[in-house]
Amino acid sequence: MNFEAFIDSLFSPEPPLGMGELLKALWYEGKGDWEKAHEITQEANTPDHCLIHAYLHRKEGDNWNANYWYNRAKKEMPQLSLRQEWELLVKTYLARETA
């Protein structure tokens, strides 16, 4: 799946079959379901889960909590807009799933 197909899938009621958990979290967030996205990211404490968890708290406006999760992911809060960060995350995990 490429980025354009991912964006198109946001018009569907359910995420595409076979989509990994990290992309599912970003898919739900892209549809405006922050709670479902947050639920998915809390299922594991991998650096990737922590990174998306950080993004979600940044989106929520809780920068203290976001920084906690960025630190757990061994990253710094990016100097990107929220939209740019979401797109970067989606493209990163799409590339991993299709590699």
SULWOGI-V212086 format. One record per residue. N is the residue number from 1. RES is the residue in three letters. OMEGA is omega in radians with two decimals (999 if undefined). NEAR is the number of other C-alpha atoms within 12 Angstrom. Layout:
# SULWOGI-V212086
n=N res=RES omega=OMEGA near=NEAR
n=N res=RES omega=OMEGA near=NEAR
This chain:
# SULWOGI-V212086
n=1 res=MET omega=3.06 near=23
n=2 res=ASN omega=-3.07 near=20
n=3 res=PHE omega=-3.12 near=22
n=4 res=GLU omega=3.10 near=14
n=5 res=ALA omega=3.09 near=17
n=6 res=PHE omega=3.12 near=28
n=7 res=ILE omega=3.11 near=25
n=8 res=ASP omega=-3.11 near=18
n=9 res=SER omega=3.13 near=24
n=10 res=LEU omega=3.10 near=23
n=11 res=PHE omega=3.11 near=17
n=12 res=SER omega=-3.14 near=16
n=13 res=PRO omega=-3.12 near=13
n=14 res=GLU omega=3.09 near=18
n=15 res=PRO omega=3.12 near=27
n=16 res=PRO omega=3.09 near=21
n=17 res=LEU omega=3.09 near=13
n=18 res=GLY omega=3.14 near=13
n=19 res=MET omega=3.11 near=23
n=20 res=GLY omega=-3.07 near=24
n=21 res=GLU omega=-3.13 near=30
n=22 res=LEU omega=3.09 near=39
n=23 res=LEU omega=3.08 near=41
n=24 res=LYS omega=3.11 near=35
n=25 res=ALA omega=3.12 near=38
n=26 res=LEU omega=3.09 near=45
n=27 res=TRP omega=3.13 near=41
n=28 res=TYR omega=3.11 near=35
n=29 res=GLU omega=3.10 near=35
n=30 res=GLY omega=3.09 near=31
n=31 res=LYS omega=3.12 near=23
n=32 res=GLY omega=3.13 near=18
n=33 res=ASP omega=-3.11 near=21
n=34 res=TRP omega=-3.09 near=25
n=35 res=GLU omega=3.14 near=22
n=36 res=LYS omega=3.10 near=23
n=37 res=ALA omega=-3.14 near=32
n=38 res=HIS omega=3.11 near=32
n=39 res=GLU omega=-3.14 near=22
n=40 res=ILE omega=-3.08 near=29
n=41 res=THR omega=3.14 near=33
n=42 res=GLN omega=-3.08 near=25
n=43 res=GLU omega=-3.13 near=18
n=44 res=ALA omega=3.13 near=19
n=45 res=ASN omega=3.06 near=19
n=46 res=THR omega=3.07 near=20
n=47 res=PRO omega=3.14 near=20
n=48 res=ASP omega=3.07 near=33
n=49 res=HIS omega=3.14 near=33
n=50 res=CYS omega=-3.14 near=32
n=51 res=LEU omega=3.11 near=41
n=52 res=ILE omega=3.07 near=49
n=53 res=HIS omega=3.11 near=44
n=54 res=ALA omega=3.12 near=40
n=55 res=TYR omega=-3.11 near=47
n=56 res=LEU omega=3.12 near=42
n=57 res=HIS omega=3.02 near=29
n=58 res=ARG omega=3.12 near=31
n=59 res=LYS omega=3.13 near=30
n=60 res=GLU omega=-3.11 near=21
n=61 res=GLY omega=-3.14 near=14
n=62 res=ASP omega=-3.05 near=16
n=63 res=ASN omega=3.09 near=21
n=64 res=TRP omega=3.14 near=17
n=65 res=ASN omega=3.09 near=22
n=66 res=ALA omega=3.13 near=27
n=67 res=ASN omega=3.07 near=27
n=68 res=TYR omega=-3.10 near=23
n=69 res=TRP omega=3.03 near=31
n=70 res=TYR omega=3.10 near=29
n=71 res=ASN omega=3.10 near=22
n=72 res=ARG omega=3.11 near=23
n=73 res=ALA omega=-3.09 near=23
n=74 res=LYS omega=3.12 near=17
n=75 res=LYS omega=3.01 near=20
n=76 res=GLU omega=3.09 near=20
n=77 res=MET omega=-3.09 near=29
n=78 res=PRO omega=3.08 near=22
n=79 res=GLN omega=3.14 near=12
n=80 res=LEU omega=2.98 near=16
n=81 res=SER omega=3.09 near=14
n=82 res=LEU omega=3.13 near=23
n=83 res=ARG omega=3.12 near=19
n=84 res=GLN omega=3.13 near=15
n=85 res=GLU omega=3.12 near=24
n=86 res=TRP omega=3.13 near=32
n=87 res=GLU omega=3.12 near=26
n=88 res=LEU omega=3.11 near=22
n=89 res=LEU omega=3.14 near=33
n=90 res=VAL omega=-3.11 near=37
n=91 res=LYS omega=3.11 near=25
n=92 res=THR omega=-3.08 near=22
n=93 res=TYR omega=3.00 near=30
n=94 res=LEU omega=3.13 near=27
n=95 res=ALA omega=3.13 near=17
n=96 res=ARG omega=-3.11 near=17
n=97 res=GLU omega=-3.10 near=18
n=98 res=THR omega=-3.13 near=15
n=99 res=ALA omega=999 near=9
